[in-house]
Amino acid sequence: MALTELSSPEALQSFKSSNANALICFSATWCGPCKAAKPQLEALASEYQSTGGAVAVGIAYEHNLGDAVHSNNIRAFPTYVLFVDGTEKGRVEGVNFDGIRRMVDEAGCKKKDLGVGHSLGGAATAASAEDARAARLAKLGAPARAAPPPAPASASESVADDDSKPAAAVKDVEME
């Protein structure tokens, strides 16, 4: 499941530090709006995970956190807090998923698009081995040479090649 349950203050701290973009829902088991919003939170977490994991989503219940609720300045349940590189970038109090999405978008929590890949030479199209070799030689100013003949695939093939030569070309050599 994409929604991570944070069961202790240590788990909360670890979640914040191990995810560059962490959205944490501070919730309470007795809170009616929190219970009603949990399926939407799970759907949001799955959405963020399916789009490349730009934002990790966790839920922390007040009975598991103790004083960590106060140290995070939680005044209402649910409270959604966005942390970017461990620093709070925004918060939404109450059930407001449009506000949560807007907060995440405004913070720039998008998975980086690395674009289209290219070869190290910068060419967008792949070249054959012979073409690539000729291009390297031309770049170095060396004359392009013909590619060497392909090596025989096996020893039996090279023996077969010797048998196919005319008898006049084959010389017997006497060993001393």
C-alpha positions as CSV (number, residue, x, y, z in Angstrom):
1,M,0.0,0.0,0.0
2,A,1.3,3.5,-0.8
3,L,0.1,5.0,2.5
4,T,2.7,4.4,5.2
5,E,1.5,4.2,8.8
6,L,4.0,5.9,11.2
7,S,3.6,4.2,14.6
8,S,6.1,6.1,16.7
9,P,8.0,9.5,16.9
10,E,11.1,7.7,15.6
11,A,9.2,6.4,12.6
12,L,7.9,9.9,12.0
13,Q,11.4,11.4,12.1
14,S,12.8,8.6,9.9
15,F,10.0,9.0,7.3
16,K,10.7,12.8,7.1
17,S,14.4,12.3,6.7
18,S,14.3,9.4,4.3
19,N,11.9,11.0,1.8
20,A,12.8,14.2,0.0
21,N,9.1,15.1,-0.3
22,A,7.0,13.8,2.6
23,L,3.3,14.5,3.1
24,I,2.2,13.5,6.6
25,C,-1.4,13.3,7.8
26,F,-1.6,13.9,11.6
27,S,-4.8,12.1,12.6
28,A,-6.7,10.7,15.5
29,T,-8.6,7.4,15.8
30,W,-11.5,9.2,17.5
31,C,-11.8,11.9,14.8
32,G,-14.8,11.4,12.5
33,P,-13.5,13.5,9.6
34,C,-10.2,11.7,9.8
35,K,-11.9,8.3,9.5
36,A,-14.0,9.5,6.6
37,A,-11.0,11.0,4.7
38,K,-8.7,8.0,5.0
39,P,-9.9,6.3,1.8
40,Q,-9.2,9.6,-0.1
41,L,-5.8,9.8,1.5
42,E,-5.0,6.3,0.4
43,A,-6.1,7.2,-3.1
44,L,-3.9,10.3,-3.1
45,A,-0.9,8.2,-1.8
46,S,-1.5,5.7,-4.6
47,E,-1.7,8.5,-7.2
48,Y,1.6,10.0,-6.0
49,Q,3.2,6.6,-6.0
50,S,2.0,5.7,-9.5
51,T,3.3,9.0,-11.0
52,G,6.8,8.2,-10.0
53,G,6.8,8.6,-6.3
54,A,7.4,12.3,-6.2
55,V,5.7,12.5,-2.7
56,A,5.7,9.9,0.0
57,V,2.5,9.9,2.1
58,G,2.4,8.8,5.7
59,I,-0.3,8.9,8.4
60,A,0.6,9.3,12.1
61,Y,-2.0,8.9,14.9
62,E,-1.9,11.1,17.9
63,H,-2.0,8.2,20.4
64,N,1.3,6.8,18.9
65,L,3.1,10.1,18.9
66,G,2.9,11.5,22.4
67,D,4.7,14.9,22.6
68,A,5.6,14.8,18.9
69,V,2.1,16.1,18.2
70,H,2.9,19.3,20.2
71,S,6.4,19.6,18.8
72,N,4.9,19.6,15.3
73,N,2.4,22.3,16.3
74,I,-0.7,20.2,15.5
75,R,-3.8,22.1,16.6
76,A,-6.5,20.2,14.7
77,F,-7.2,16.8,13.3
78,P,-6.6,16.0,10.5
79,T,-3.6,18.2,9.7
80,Y,-1.6,17.6,6.5
81,V,2.0,18.8,6.7
82,L,4.3,18.8,3.7
83,F,8.1,18.4,4.4
84,V,10.6,19.0,1.7
85,D,14.1,17.9,2.6
86,G,13.0,17.7,6.3
87,T,11.7,21.3,6.4
88,E,8.1,22.1,6.6
89,K,6.9,23.8,3.4
90,G,3.2,24.0,4.1
91,R,0.2,22.7,6.0
92,V,-3.5,22.2,5.6
93,E,-5.8,21.8,8.6
94,G,-9.0,19.9,8.0
95,V,-10.1,17.7,5.1
96,N,-9.3,19.7,2.0
97,F,-7.7,17.5,-0.7
98,D,-7.8,20.3,-3.3
99,G,-5.8,22.4,-0.8
100,I,-3.3,19.5,-0.3
101,R,-2.8,19.1,-4.0
102,R,-2.3,22.8,-4.5
103,M,0.2,22.9,-1.6
104,V,2.2,20.0,-3.1
105,D,2.1,21.6,-6.6
106,E,3.2,25.0,-5.2
107,A,6.1,23.4,-3.4
108,G,7.3,22.0,-6.7
109,C,7.2,18.4,-5.6
110,K,7.3,16.9,-9.0
111,K,9.4,13.9,-10.1
112,K,12.2,15.3,-12.3
113,D,11.7,14.7,-16.0
114,L,15.1,13.8,-17.3
115,G,14.0,14.0,-20.9
116,V,15.0,11.8,-23.8
117,G,18.2,9.9,-23.4
118,H,21.1,10.3,-25.9
119,S,24.3,8.5,-26.5
120,L,27.5,9.9,-25.0
121,G,28.4,11.4,-28.4
122,G,25.2,13.4,-28.4
123,A,23.6,11.8,-31.4
124,A,19.9,11.1,-31.1
125,T,20.0,8.1,-33.4
126,A,22.0,4.9,-33.0
127,A,24.8,4.2,-35.6
128,S,26.1,0.8,-36.6
129,A,29.4,-0.2,-35.2
130,E,31.1,0.4,-38.6
131,D,29.6,3.9,-38.9
132,A,30.5,4.8,-35.4
133,R,34.1,3.6,-36.0
134,A,34.3,5.6,-39.2
135,A,33.0,8.7,-37.5
136,R,35.6,8.4,-34.7
137,L,38.4,8.0,-37.2
138,A,37.2,11.0,-39.2
139,K,37.0,13.1,-36.1
140,L,40.6,12.2,-35.3
141,G,41.7,12.9,-38.8
142,A,42.7,9.3,-39.6
143,P,41.8,7.7,-42.9
144,A,38.9,5.3,-42.7
145,R,40.1,1.7,-43.1
146,A,38.1,-1.2,-44.3
147,A,36.7,-3.3,-41.5
148,P,38.7,-6.5,-40.8
149,P,37.1,-9.7,-42.1
150,P,34.9,-11.5,-39.6
151,A,36.7,-14.2,-37.5
152,P,35.6,-17.8,-37.9
153,A,32.9,-18.8,-35.4
154,S,34.5,-22.1,-34.5
155,A,37.5,-24.3,-35.1
156,S,35.5,-26.7,-37.3
157,E,34.6,-23.8,-39.6
158,S,38.2,-22.8,-40.0
159,V,39.1,-26.4,-41.0
160,A,36.3,-26.4,-43.5
161,D,37.7,-23.2,-45.0
162,D,41.1,-24.9,-45.5
163,D,39.4,-27.8,-47.3
164,S,37.7,-25.4,-49.7
165,K,41.1,-24.0,-51.0
166,P,42.4,-25.4,-54.2
167,A,45.0,-28.2,-53.9
168,A,47.7,-26.1,-55.5
169,A,47.5,-23.4,-52.8
170,V,47.9,-26.0,-50.0
171,K,51.5,-27.0,-49.3
172,D,52.7,-29.9,-47.2
173,V,55.3,-29.1,-44.7
174,E,57.6,-31.7,-43.3
175,M,58.5,-31.5,-39.7
176,E,62.1,-32.4,-38.5
